[in-house]
Amino acid sequence: MQDQNDLVKDIESIITQVQGVISGRLVCQDDEIVEIHVLADSSRSPKQVVRDIESAVLVKQGLELDHKKISVAQLGDDLPPPPKSETRLQFSSINYSVENGTAAISITINTNNELFTAAAKGPNTRSNRLRLTAAAALSAVEQTVSINGKLIVGDVQKLNLCEHEVITVAVCFHHSDKTEEILLGTAINKGDDLESTVRATLDAINRRVSNCISH
């Protein structure tokens, strides 16, 4: 079992990797988290920050946080505006095939009315298909714009929220200055695991597109 002090440090580390978060501090009492204080910039709403903190800690630690215990303080308004709608990356199509136990997944995305396609191959297992799908989507994203770093699939998970299955994708954005940021995206699974994974991946990127991508 993980030591409580180590757990607190790990959670604080996860929180600081969430988009827009500057710092995070946990207050514990009798091995129970009673308060979570977060300092964030003003690029996103407090509700978005809290939601991503909950998702990040759930994905990384398997721990459900009580959003009522999370307080967010924000700094000034001198940050870049949200991305314009014309820069948004959109899902277009997906092609999936299997040969000799190897899955091949091709993803096409649309931005500014241009189509970009990328593919990924690997063992045809249920969990790996989702990772391959996210990886192909990120490869397509890297074709559309110049990335100041590298986008890597951190994790893909299925969660049950409000009686709906939700696909959550954690994208590790390795900046060119060697720092790392976790981008989280979600999509309700409406019956197609692979398509929902693409949409969750693009959701993660679209939330950060104006700041992490140079056109």
Residue pairs with C-beta under 8 A, 6 or more apart in sequence:
2 10
4 28
4 31
7 61
8 26
8 28
8 33
10 60
10 61
11 24
11 26
11 33
11 57
11 61
11 63
12 24
12 25
12 26
14 53
14 56
14 57
14 60
14 61
14 182
15 21
15 24
15 36
15 38
15 53
15 56
15 57
16 22
16 23
16 24
17 56
17 180
17 181
17 182
18 49
18 52
18 53
18 56
18 182
18 184
19 43
19 44
19 49
19 52
19 181
19 182
19 183
19 184
19 207
19 208
20 40
20 41
20 43
20 44
20 48
20 49
21 38
21 39
21 40
21 49
21 53
22 39
22 40
22 41
22 75
23 38
23 39
24 36
24 37
24 38
24 39
24 53
25 36
25 37
25 38
26 33
26 35
26 36
26 37
27 33
27 34
27 35
27 36
27 37
28 34
33 65
33 66
33 69
34 69
35 69
35 71
36 53
36 65
36 69
36 70
36 71
37 71
37 73
38 49
38 50
38 53
38 70
38 71
38 72
38 73
39 72
39 73
39 74
39 75
40 46
40 49
40 72
40 73
40 74
40 75
41 74
41 75
41 76
41 79
42 74
42 75
42 76
42 77
42 79
43 79
43 80
43 82
43 211
44 207
46 72
46 74
48 207
49 72
50 67
50 70
50 72
51 67
52 184
53 65
53 70
54 64
54 65
54 67
54 70
55 168
55 184
55 186
56 170
56 182
56 184
57 63
57 64
57 65
58 64
58 65
58 159
59 155
59 157
59 168
59 170
59 184
60 155
60 170
80 210
80 211
81 210
82 210
83 206
83 209
83 210
84 210
86 112
87 111
87 112
87 209
87 210
87 215
88 111
88 206
88 209
89 109
89 110
89 111
89 141
89 144
89 202
89 205
89 206
89 209
90 109
90 110
90 111
90 202
91 107
91 109
91 110
91 195
91 198
91 199
91 202
92 108
92 109
92 110
92 115
93 107
93 108
94 105
94 106
94 107
94 108
94 133
94 194
94 195
94 198
95 105
95 106
96 103
96 104
96 105
96 106
96 129
96 194
97 103
97 104
98 104
98 124
101 123
101 124
102 121
102 122
102 123
102 124
103 121
103 122
103 123
103 124
103 128
103 129
103 132
104 119
104 120
104 121
105 119
105 120
105 121
105 129
105 132
105 133
105 136
105 194
106 117
106 118
106 119
106 136
107 117
107 118
107 119
107 133
107 136
107 137
107 139
107 140
107 198
108 115
108 116
108 117
108 140
109 115
109 116
109 117
109 137
109 140
109 141
109 144
109 198
109 202
110 116
111 144
111 145
114 144
116 140
116 141
116 143
116 144
117 140
118 136
118 137
118 139
118 140
118 142
118 143
119 136
119 139
120 132
120 133
120 135
120 136
120 139
121 132
122 128
122 131
122 132
127 156
129 193
129 194
130 156
130 167
130 193
130 194
130 197
131 153
131 156
133 156
133 194
133 197
133 198
133 201
134 153
134 156
134 169
134 171
134 197
134 198
134 200
134 201
135 153
137 197
137 198
137 201
137 202
138 151
138 152
138 153
138 171
138 201
138 205
141 147
141 151
141 201
141 202
141 205
142 151
145 209
145 213
145 214
145 215
146 213
146 214
146 215
147 212
147 213
147 214
148 175
148 176
148 212
148 213
148 214
149 173
149 174
149 175
149 176
149 212
150 173
150 174
151 171
151 172
151 173
151 174
151 205
152 171
152 172
152 173
152 174
153 169
153 170
153 171
153 172
153 201
154 170
154 171
154 172
154 182
155 168
155 169
155 170
156 167
156 168
156 169
156 170
156 197
156 200
157 167
157 168
158 165
158 166
158 167
158 168
158 189
158 193
159 165
159 166
159 168
160 166
164 188
164 189
165 188
165 189
166 186
166 187
166 188
166 189
167 186
167 187
167 188
167 189
167 193
167 196
167 197
167 199
167 200
168 184
168 185
168 186
168 200
169 184
169 185
169 186
169 197
169 200
169 201
169 203
169 204
170 182
170 183
170 184
170 204
171 182
171 183
171 184
171 185
171 201
171 204
171 205
172 180
172 181
172 182
172 183
173 180
173 181
173 182
173 183
173 208
173 212
174 180
175 181
175 212
181 208
181 212
183 204
183 205
183 207
183 208
183 212
184 204
184 207
185 199
185 200
185 201
185 202
185 203
185 204
185 205
185 206
185 207
186 200
186 203
187 196
187 197
187 199
187 200
187 203
188 196
189 196
190 196
205 212
